Amino acid sequence: MGVTAKIKGFFNKERLLIMAVVSVFYFNALRNGYSLDDSIVTEPANITAKGLSSIPKIFKSFYISSSEDYQFEYRPMVKLSFAIEHELFGVSPKTSHFFNIVLYIIGLFMLYKVLKLMFANHNHLIPFYAVLIFCALPIHTEVVTSIKNRDILLCFIFCMAGVRFYYDFFNSGFKKWLHLILCVMFLFFAFLSKFDVLPFFAIIPVIFYLKNPAKLKWLLLSIVFLFGAFVLYRLTRNNLVDAKGSSRLFYYFENPLYSDKSFVNKVTAGFNSLGFYMAQCIYPIKQCCYYGYNTIPVLKLGSYGYLGIIAFPLIIVGLIKSFLKKEYVIFTGIFMFIASISMYLNIVKPAVGIVADRYTFFASAGFSIAATGLLFKYFSEKNDLSKKVKMIGIVVLIIFGITVIKRNSDWKSISTILAADTGKYPDNAFLNYKTGIDIVKNLEKQSGQMSIEQRKSILLTARKHLEKSIEVEPNYANSRNYISYVLVYLLNDFNAALPHINHSIAYKETTELYFYKAIVMRETKHADSAEFYLNKCIKRDNDFYDAYSLLMFDYNLTKNYQKSIDMFYKALENGVKTEQIHLGLAKTFEEMGNKDEAIKNYREIVKINPQNKDAIAYLAKLEGVK
């Protein structure tokens, strides 16, 4: 068979229809820019923008790393994909959105292939309908439309590749060991993308056992080899990054279970989460980019919890009944749903944000398979679904399409997704914090285009969101820190800033916070306290020149020049031999009228940086050279 014939054979009407649905549903995502958290993996300032040259650093870095005490996760395959993309096509949100859609289609095709192999003895249309349902679910908009969530798409593709090669190994009577090795390799790649691969250590043996229970011994033996993927992941991670350096602070608003992990609370949260995921798979209502405290009940049952209580026994009975009756399609779907969603039920481990649309992705594949199995069991005629079911399916497909397209528009930018979701969940600490930041950043980009009154009005709106975030979570240090910045630098409401600064310092001391406090003390006429905190900034960070600059200004204003000189000489003794330190000395000596010492320090600046035009100009002026 020629290449052209193979391509035509591959793109059969089923695959073409799947492509068409995805294209219609997600075409408008190509108009989107960067949105929430995309900066983690892309954008011009990200390491991936350097292309292939960034690969060594990618594999030696944590997935998220904003500081030494806030770095976690190891997902180098994700950033690798962006590095390759940027090397070949440059840094563009449109390109990244395009490849996310392409990866989604690849994942769908691989799922289709796996299901065709697994259900070869069943109705040939089952794999197609299962994938069609899966690709149309509105719950997938976050994964496909949010560039940052490429980690899930890659993990899914690698998992499907792993299952595909394990099938070949299983079908060969456990003789094609190369295929088992390839399976392990792809599961290893999946681990390097996201930990959602973990449930496949249960999914693979269980669904293949049901195909041939007589091969239990070989199944168990081969599963030992599959764990090699996890071992490889841990070895790679531990050898390339400092695993002990992984650090992340969890807040109450992210999940109350981080503070109270009692069994009763975990079970309650489990039912709430299960009900949420069941509802989201059927049809998502009030989708959100981040849920968290005060949006989804955790410590007490809510409407989702009661739905979870109803769904749980039905799922278990369905699993047992399909196993006993050897209804392989239904059993596979239900078990895949249970295994995949178990990671995010908040029972074994609290989930960040309590629940998330993206957490449903793998489980929704199981949901789609089980739904297809049930449809064929109760509503099939002449080896296909009944016409009534198809008509209803078309209506549902249209509704889903409208929902997806609308949700894609929400993800157009950081501002649009925050506006859409904060309106749905006004008591969400994280969304209010992010909204406050976004308002200020947008204002700073266009501050010259508006009046002082307009600027103040916008800043007060940002302040309102930040204060709401703190009201929901009083210990949210990020909100406290940022509102301190807004109040000190932008609104100059120093008395209002002080409680936030003190609260943040009590939570965690930083040089920046002490600098805020120094400014507050300075502006409220507490000179001694201002001096104390500025010196504290320098003691914490010898290179923090803002503190030197303010102290110099205050000392020189009162003609206490010797204090400035002593401060700068001490910095030089401590190894801070920078342009800024010599500039401070030069200016101080110049104000004192000590021309020789001023010239000496300007010369030091020029030695450090021969391109410093200001220093050259001042030096020429002092030396009397035109």
Secondary structure, 3 states (H helix, E strand, C coil): CCHHHHHHHHCCHHHHHHHHHHHHHHHHHHHCCCCCCHHHCCCCCCHHHHHHHHHHHHHCCCCEEEECCEEECCCHHHHHHHHHHHHHHCCCHHHHHHHHHHHHHHHHHHHHHHHHHHCCCCCCCHHHHHHHHHHHCHHHHHHHHCHHHHHHHHHHHHHHHHHHHHHHHHHCCCCCHHHHHHHHHHHHHHHCCCHHHCCHHHHHHHHHHHHCHHHHHHHHHHHHHHHHHHHHHHHHHHHHCCHHHCECCCCHHHCHHHCCCCHHHHHHHHHHHHHHHHHHHHCCCCCCCCCCCCCCCCCCCCHHHHHHHHHHHHHHHHHHHHHHCCCHHHHHHHHHHHHHHHHHCCCCCCCCCCCCHHHHHHHHHHHHHHHHHHHHHHCEECCEECHHHHHHHHHHHHHHHHHHHHHHHHCCCHHHHHHHHHHHCCCCHHHHHHHHHHHHHHHHHCHHHCCHHHHHHHHHHHHHHHHHHHHHCCCCHHHHHHHHHHHHHHCCCHHHHHHHHHHHHHHCCCHHHHHHHHHHHHHCCCHHHHHHHHHHHHHHCCCCHHHHHHHHHHHHHCCCHHHHHHHHHHHHHCCCCCHHHHHHHHHHHHHHCCHHHHHHHHHHHHHHCCCCHHHHHHHHHHHCCC
